[in-house]
Amino acid sequence: MQHISVILAHPYTHSLNAAIAATVVSTLEKNGYGVHFHALYQEGFNPLISGEELAAGKSDDLLLRQHQEEIIRAHGIIIVHPNWWGQPPAILKGWMERVLRENIAYTPPTDGSGGGLYSGQLPAKAALVFNTSNTPAQREHEVFGDPLERIWKDCVFAFCGVHTFERLTFGVVADSDKATRQHWLQQAAEMVNKHFPATA
């Protein structure tokens, strides 16, 4: 069975982000995939990397090791989080720094120079990101330049070897009604179906 890693980063258990993640998980399971689901806030993931861990490249943190073992085998990766200051929440930034380490998500240049091109090594066939936002889409693109697209598409997934990428942002959340939110959940399910169709 192919497994998909699903990562949720939102402190509210009844948020739209949580509903999106639940839709993603149920759609994947309906399509015949195994799911490794982690709600970072709820499971108490520690986002702080220590100096010792940074230098050694390893840790005795059992939850961290679980995340790393799952991500190096995942057929796909799906991230769900709000847009906070044009960035992921701090807990998710810490997840990137601690989970996507050298020899987990990428390998250093073979010439040993340290300054050459790194090689991505995640096996995931596709990565999807779902964001929520209270900034109108036109303002996000024209004023802020949509930094989340660059972060996830290029700085994270392409660097780690995952080149099939799609991201969907839902907003404005603050003044949305129930029908709009249901439509967004349907869009999330459709995007999952597109990249991870039924296996049987």
C-alpha positions in Angstrom: 0.0 0.0 0.0 1.2 3.5 -0.8 1.3 5.9 2.0 0.8 9.7 2.0 2.1 12.0 4.7 -0.4 14.7 5.7 0.8 17.5 8.0 -1.6 20.0 9.6 -0.4 23.1 11.3 -3.2 25.0 13.1 -3.8 25.4 16.8 -7.6 25.2 16.6 -9.1 21.7 16.4 -12.3 23.0 14.8 -10.7 25.4 12.3 -11.2 25.4 8.5 -7.6 24.0 8.3 -8.6 21.0 10.4 -11.7 20.5 8.2 -9.5 20.6 5.1 -7.1 18.1 6.6 -10.0 15.8 7.5 -11.3 16.0 4.0 -7.8 15.2 2.6 -7.4 12.2 4.9 -10.9 10.8 4.1 -10.4 11.3 0.4 -7.0 9.5 0.4 -8.4 6.6 2.5 -11.4 6.3 0.1 -8.9 6.1 -2.8 -7.0 3.2 -1.1 -4.0 5.0 0.4 -2.5 4.6 3.8 -2.2 7.9 5.6 0.4 9.1 8.1 -1.5 12.1 9.6 0.1 14.6 12.0 -1.6 17.6 13.6 1.6 19.3 14.8 0.1 21.4 17.5 -2.1 18.7 18.9 0.7 16.1 19.0 3.1 18.6 20.7 5.7 18.6 18.0 8.8 20.5 19.2 9.8 22.9 16.5 13.1 24.0 18.2 16.3 22.5 16.8 19.1 22.4 19.4 22.7 23.2 18.7 23.6 19.6 19.3 20.9 18.3 16.9 22.0 20.8 14.3 25.6 19.7 14.5 25.0 16.0 14.7 22.2 15.7 12.2 20.3 13.3 14.5 18.2 13.3 17.7 16.8 11.1 20.4 13.4 12.7 19.9 11.2 9.7 19.0 8.4 11.8 17.4 10.9 13.5 15.2 12.4 10.2 14.1 8.9 8.9 13.3 8.3 11.9 11.1 11.6 11.4 9.3 11.0 7.7 8.8 7.6 8.4 7.3 8.7 11.2 5.0 11.5 9.2 3.4 9.0 6.5 2.4 6.0 8.7 1.5 4.4 8.4 -2.0 3.1 11.9 -1.5 3.1 14.8 0.9 0.2 17.1 1.7 0.6 20.2 3.9 -2.3 22.2 5.4 -1.7 25.6 7.1 -2.8 29.2 7.4 -0.9 32.1 5.8 0.6 34.0 8.7 2.7 37.0 7.7 3.3 35.4 4.2 4.8 32.3 5.9 3.9 29.0 7.5 3.2 29.0 11.3 6.4 28.8 13.4 5.7 25.2 14.3 5.7 24.2 10.7 8.9 26.1 10.0 10.4 24.1 12.8 9.1 20.9 11.3 10.9 21.8 8.0 14.1 22.5 9.8 14.1 19.4 12.0 12.5 16.8 9.6 13.9 17.8 6.2 17.5 17.3 7.1 20.6 16.4 5.1 20.5 12.7 4.2 16.8 12.7 4.9 15.4 15.1 2.3 18.6 15.9 0.3 22.2 15.0 -0.1 25.3 17.2 -0.2 27.5 17.7 -3.3 29.6 14.6 -4.0 32.8 16.6 -4.3 32.6 17.5 -0.6 32.9 21.2 -1.2 29.8 22.1 0.7 29.1 24.9 -1.7 27.9 23.0 -4.7 24.5 21.8 -5.8 22.6 19.6 -3.4 20.5 16.7 -4.6 16.9 16.2 -3.5 16.1 12.6 -2.4 12.5 12.6 -1.2 10.6 9.8 -3.1 7.2 11.5 -3.1 5.6 11.7 -6.5 3.7 14.8 -5.7 3.4 17.5 -3.0 0.2 19.5 -2.4 -0.3 22.5 -0.1 -3.6 23.9 1.1 -3.5 27.4 2.6 -6.2 29.6 4.2 -5.9 33.4 4.1 -7.6 36.6 5.1 -5.8 38.5 2.3 -7.6 38.9 -1.0 -5.8 37.0 -3.7 -5.2 40.1 -5.9 -3.5 41.9 -3.0 -1.5 38.8 -2.1 0.0 38.6 -5.6 0.3 42.3 -6.4 1.5 43.6 -3.0 3.2 40.7 -1.3 4.3 38.6 -4.3 2.7 35.4 -2.9 5.8 34.2 -0.9 4.2 30.9 0.1 4.3 29.7 -3.5 8.1 30.3 -3.7 8.7 28.8 -0.3 6.9 25.6 -0.9 7.4 25.0 -4.6 11.0 26.0 -5.0 12.7 26.4 -1.6 11.3 23.2 -0.1 9.9 20.6 -2.5 12.0 21.2 -5.6 15.1 21.4 -3.4 14.1 18.1 -1.9 13.4 16.4 -5.2 9.7 16.7 -5.5 8.8 18.5 -8.7 5.1 17.8 -9.1 3.6 20.5 -7.0 0.2 22.2 -6.6 -1.0 24.7 -4.1 -4.5 26.0 -3.4 -5.4 29.0 -1.2 -8.9 29.5 0.3 -9.9 33.0 1.2 -11.0 35.4 2.4 -11.9 33.1 5.4 -13.0 35.7 7.9 -16.2 36.7 6.0 -16.9 33.3 4.3 -20.2 31.5 4.8 -20.9 27.8 5.3 -21.7 27.2 1.6 -18.4 28.8 0.5 -16.5 26.6 3.0 -18.2 23.5 1.8 -17.2 24.4 -1.8 -13.6 24.9 -0.6 -13.6 21.4 0.9 -14.9 20.0 -2.3 -12.1 21.7 -4.2 -9.6 20.2 -1.8 -11.0 16.7 -2.4 -10.9 17.2 -6.2 -7.2 18.2 -6.0 -6.4 15.2 -4.0 -8.3 13.0 -6.5 -6.3 14.6 -9.3 -2.9 13.7 -7.9 -3.8 10.6 -5.9 -6.6 8.8 -7.7 -8.2 5.5 -6.6 -5.6 2.7 -6.6 -8.0 -0.1 -7.4 
